Amino acid sequence: MAEMVCASCNRLFPLRPQSPTQTFCSDLDCQRERRRRWNKAKLASDPDYRANQLAAQQAWHARNPGYWQTYRRRRGPETPSRPPDASPANSDASFCGADAGAGMYWMEIRTPGVNGHALMWRVELTLKPPRLTANMNACK
């Protein structure tokens, strides 16, 4: 039986003869990733699908106007937006010579969103100790 490498987990899985173009294994997380990728591609390429998804989302919000307020009340106090021991990275931060105990850094990007609502993207960076290689002058 032929085997294929899963596009999500990179493990080998037996290829079913009924599905010769199968690229994801049957693991639940891999199937979730397959659907997520399909949905992302469909939203990017099909304006009708995108409009239908937006209409469905707006209809749900119209039927459940106080959902998020209730959700936040049930959850209790809001969790801090930043990890307490992390500090924002600055222009001097680098991986070469950086202190491995410095912790986690992040970068926040604010963009205009749909209907004037701002979106914030956070990129989190964690320092990892460099691998020991024959060329130790790679950062100089």
Residue pairs with C-beta under 8 A, 6 or more apart in sequence:
1 14
1 15
2 14
2 15
3 12
3 13
3 14
3 15
4 12
4 13
4 15
4 22
4 23
5 11
5 12
5 13
6 12
6 13
6 23
6 24
6 25
6 27
6 30
7 23
7 24
7 30
7 33
7 34
8 24
8 25
8 27
8 29
8 30
8 33
8 34
9 25
9 27
9 29
9 30
11 25
13 25
13 26
15 22
16 22
23 34
24 30
24 31
24 33
24 34
42 49
43 49
43 50
43 53
61 67
72 78
82 106
83 103
83 104
85 103
85 104
86 103
86 104
86 105
86 106
87 103
87 105
88 105
88 106
88 107
88 108
89 105
89 106
89 107
89 125
93 105
95 127
95 130
95 139
96 139
96 140
97 139
98 127
99 127
100 127
100 128
100 129
102 127
103 126
103 127
104 124
104 125
104 126
104 127
105 124
105 125
105 126
105 127
106 122
106 123
106 124
106 125
107 122
107 123
107 125
108 120
108 121
108 122
108 123
109 120
109 121
109 122
109 123
110 118
110 119
110 120
110 121
111 118
111 119
111 120
111 121
112 118
112 119
113 119
130 139
